Amino acid sequence: MSYAQGGGLTDTGRATRERIRLEAVERFGRRGKNREIAAALRVSERSVAPCLA
């Protein structure tokens, strides 16, 4: 199944996803560990794995 540009989310859902993403970036900047960041943001550990590309 393919989704439109927004990934199948509403505007509110996209805003929430972006807020969580930015919070994860900030926590990585403070040298947070994946497990701690994921728990704090209530997402999977895989979701917060840093992208080095």
C-alpha positions as CSV (number, residue, x, y, z in Angstrom):
1,M,0.0,0.0,0.0
2,S,1.4,3.4,-0.9
3,Y,0.5,6.6,0.9
4,A,0.2,10.2,-0.2
5,Q,3.1,12.6,0.7
6,G,1.9,12.9,4.3
7,G,2.3,9.2,4.9
8,G,-1.4,8.7,5.5
9,L,-1.5,11.1,8.5
10,T,-3.6,14.1,9.2
11,D,-2.1,17.5,9.7
12,T,-2.2,16.9,13.4
13,G,-0.5,13.5,13.1
14,R,2.3,15.0,10.9
15,A,2.8,17.8,13.4
16,T,3.0,15.3,16.3
17,R,5.5,13.1,14.3
18,E,7.7,16.1,13.6
19,R,7.6,17.2,17.2
20,I,8.8,13.8,18.3
21,R,11.5,13.7,15.6
22,L,12.9,17.1,16.7
23,E,12.8,16.0,20.4
24,A,14.8,12.9,19.5
25,V,17.4,15.0,17.6
26,E,17.8,17.2,20.6
27,R,18.2,14.2,22.9
28,F,20.8,12.7,20.6
29,G,22.7,16.0,20.7
30,R,22.9,15.6,24.5
31,R,24.3,12.1,24.0
32,G,21.2,10.2,25.0
33,K,21.0,6.5,24.5
34,N,18.6,5.0,22.0
35,R,16.8,3.0,24.7
36,E,16.3,6.0,26.9
37,I,15.2,8.3,24.1
38,A,12.7,5.7,22.8
39,A,11.2,5.2,26.3
40,A,10.9,8.9,27.0
41,L,9.2,9.5,23.6
42,R,7.1,6.3,23.8
43,V,8.3,5.0,20.5
44,S,10.3,1.9,19.5
45,E,14.0,1.8,19.9
46,R,14.4,1.2,16.2
47,S,12.4,4.4,15.5
48,V,15.0,6.6,17.1
49,A,18.1,4.9,15.6
50,P,20.2,7.7,14.2
51,C,20.5,8.1,10.5
52,L,24.1,8.6,9.5
53,A,23.5,9.1,5.8
